[in-house]
Amino acid sequence: MRTAFALVAVLVLVGFDPASAGIGSSSDVTPLSVRQDLDCTSPITLEIGDFTSGDNSGAPANVTGYPPCFGSAVTLQGGEVVYEITIDGPGCQGFGALCRNSCGLYLYLLGSCDETDCMEWGDGSIVTGCLDPGTYYLVVDGPYECYYELETYDWTPEPHCCPVLDACYTFDFGASSNGFTTQACGGAAVWQWGESGLVPGTDCGGQPVTNVLGTILDDVYPSNAGEAAVIGPVSVTADCACMELCHYYEIEEGWDGGNVKISADGGSTWDIVYPASTYDTFAFTTFWEGPRCTPGEPAFSDEDGAGFVWDCFDLSPYIGDDVMIGFFFGSGDSNAESGWYIKSVRIGDPNSPVERRSWGAIKGLYR
């Protein structure tokens, strides 16, 4: 079709009338502005939260780029597998998508079935912001063809349960180590307690920082790290179900990462818990390597190092349980940043009356 259209364009330029030759009038020719290479005739329906697998071998290989997203010099020779995702309103809805593969496949989120309508892209994973209601297309593509596993997560920010106004448990690492223990999870040990020269001088509330719980106090974390710092147990009740974390992190984005997990069976099994503001991204995603402790999982993973910040976690699903709280950290086999440093953890009730302090002042402490 593109060759035929180009021929018509050349003939028109030299004075040839396509209608007189039976080719059709200009109104019969599809404008270039609405033409596309991407084949969306049979997209695969995908719901947020789904896990699926596929193979882009033998899929249509029409697209060579996804402007404005794709800026790499890598040639996209592999096939394109197209998924259709419907976002319902009202309110904020976002999602994360993780593609585990062994040949360097990419993910592209399109606002329509048009490769030039690219909104997000990533090397094996993407995280969206709030999306308007409508139909979106998630495309698996890359320089090669191989088997992959695709998983989507609800990435919608949750309402903050913080600030904790009446704490039933306080772990202030500025004052003591709080008896933290460690649990190996496949890599080098990292967690230490004490003073660190790698962290900002003031904490989330503007107070001076003395000691912290951190992944190597005065050096970057090592390659192939994989260890969890564990505190608890704590008893989760109806008025003790909000966890407030003051922490600082500078972690190689998308490759290394840390997340928070809860165990209700003494540390035998662990479940990820999500901050109200959501995690930054996924830790490294390929099959053959990745960060220990957090392989292909949602994680704090950002190199900006903006300062100590608050993050809040709703522990209400564990009401009635005595739980352990684990800070799981893992890194890949190359490069490193400063690390993950925890100043304090408070668990309590966010619904206590506020006295002598306005809600605006309290909320201003939280991102």
C-alpha positions, 0 to 999 in steps of 0.5 A, spaced: 500 500 500 505 504 501 508 503 494 502 504 491 500 511 494 507 513 493 506 512 486 500 516 485 503 521 489 509 522 484 504 521 478 500 527 481 506 531 481 508 530 474 500 532 472 497 525 471 490 525 473 489 518 477 481 519 477 482 518 469 486 512 470 481 509 474 485 509 480 480 513 484 479 520 486 483 523 492 478 522 497 478 514 496 486 515 498 487 514 506 491 520 508 498 518 511 496 522 518 491 516 519 495 510 516 499 506 521 503 499 521 501 497 527 496 491 527 491 491 532 486 487 528 486 482 533 489 485 540 489 480 546 485 483 552 488 484 558 486 486 565 490 489 570 492 484 575 493 479 569 499 474 569 500 471 562 505 469 557 507 469 550 512 469 544 513 474 539 516 469 534 512 470 528 508 476 530 507 481 525 514 485 525 512 492 521 514 497 526 521 500 527 520 505 532 515 508 537 516 516 537 516 520 541 518 514 546 523 510 543 530 514 542 535 508 542 539 506 536 537 498 537 533 496 530 526 493 532 526 487 528 522 482 533 515 481 532 509 486 535 504 483 540 499 487 542 495 487 548 488 492 549 487 494 556 481 498 558 481 503 563 474 505 567 473 511 570 472 515 574 478 517 579 485 515 578 487 509 575 494 507 573 498 500 572 505 497 572 507 492 567 513 487 567 515 483 562 520 478 564 524 475 558 531 473 556 532 477 549 531 484 551 524 486 549 521 492 550 514 495 553 510 501 549 504 504 552 500 507 546 494 512 547 491 509 540 492 503 535 498 508 532 505 507 534 506 514 533 501 515 539 506 512 544 505 515 552 510 510 556 516 505 554 521 501 558 526 496 558 522 490 560 517 494 565 513 501 565 509 504 570 504 509 568 501 515 572 493 516 572 490 514 566 484 517 563 478 512 562 479 509 555 482 504 551 490 503 551 494 498 547 500 495 550 505 492 545 511 487 547 517 489 541 524 488 541 530 487 537 529 479 537 524 474 538 523 470 544 518 467 550 516 472 555 512 472 561 507 479 562 504 481 569 500 487 570 499 491 577 495 496 580 499 502 580 494 507 583 496 511 589 492 509 595 489 514 600 494 516 605 493 512 612 498 517 615 500 521 619 500 517 625 498 521 631 498 516 636 503 511 636 503 504 639 510 502 636 516 507 635 522 504 632 527 510 632 534 508 629 536 515 631 536 513 638 538 505 637 538 499 633 531 497 636 534 490 636 533 489 628 535 482 625 537 480 618 535 475 614 539 472 608 535 472 601 540 470 596 546 475 596 551 479 600 549 482 607 548 489 607 544 492 613 548 496 618 546 501 624 550 507 626 552 514 623 552 515 615 556 520 611 551 519 605 545 521 608 542 528 608 543 532 615 535 532 617 530 527 617 522 528 614 520 532 620 527 537 619 530 534 625 538 532 625 540 525 623 544 522 627 544 514 626 540 510 621 539 503 619 542 503 612 545 498 606 552 500 608 553 506 612 559 509 609 560 506 602 555 504 596 552 498 596 555 492 593 553 488 587 549 482 588 547 484 595 541 480 597 539 481 605 533 483 609 533 487 615 527 485 620 523 488 626 518 486 630 514 482 632 508 487 632 501 486 634 496 489 629 489 492 631 484 496 629 487 502 632 494 500 630 494 499 623 498 504 619 505 504 618 509 511 617 516 510 614 521 515 614 527 513 609 532 516 604 534 512 598 539 513 592 538 506 588 540 504 581 533 505 578 530 499 575 536 495 576 536 494 584 531 496 589 528 495 596 521 494 598 517 492 604 514 485 606 510 483 612 510 476 615 505 473 619 508 466 620 514 468 624 518 470 617 517 463 614 513 467 608 513 474 606 508 479 602 509 485 599 506 491 602 505 497 598 506 505 600 500 509 599 504 513 594 506 507 590 513 504 589 517 507 583 518 502 579 520 494 578 527 492 580 531 488 574 527 484 570 530 479 566 530 471 567 538 470 567 539 475 573 537 480 577 537 483 584 536 478 590 531 479 595 527 483 590 527 480 583 522 483 578 518 486 584 515 493 585 521 497 589 523 503 591 528 504 585 530 511 584 537 515 583 535 522 585 536 522 592 531 528 594 532 527 601 528 523 607 521 522 605 515 519 608 511 513 606 505 510 609 503 503 609 496 500 611 497 494 615 489 493 616 489 486 612 493 484 618 489 486 624 489 480 629 496 478 627 503 479 630 507 480 624 514 481 622 516 487 618 522 486 613 526 491 609 528 487 603 534 490 598 537 487 592 542 489 587 544 486 580 551 484 578 554 491 576 554 498 578 551 501 585 549 507 588 549 510 595 543 505 598 537 505 602 537 508 609 531 508 614 531 513 620 524 511 623 518 507 623 512 508 627 505 504 627 499 507 630 492 510 629 491 516 624 485 517 627 486 520 633 484 528 635 489 533 633 491 538 638 495 544 637 497 543 630 493 544 624 492 538 619 495 543 614 501 543 617 501 536 619 500 534 611 505 538 609 510 533 612 508 528 607 509 527 600 
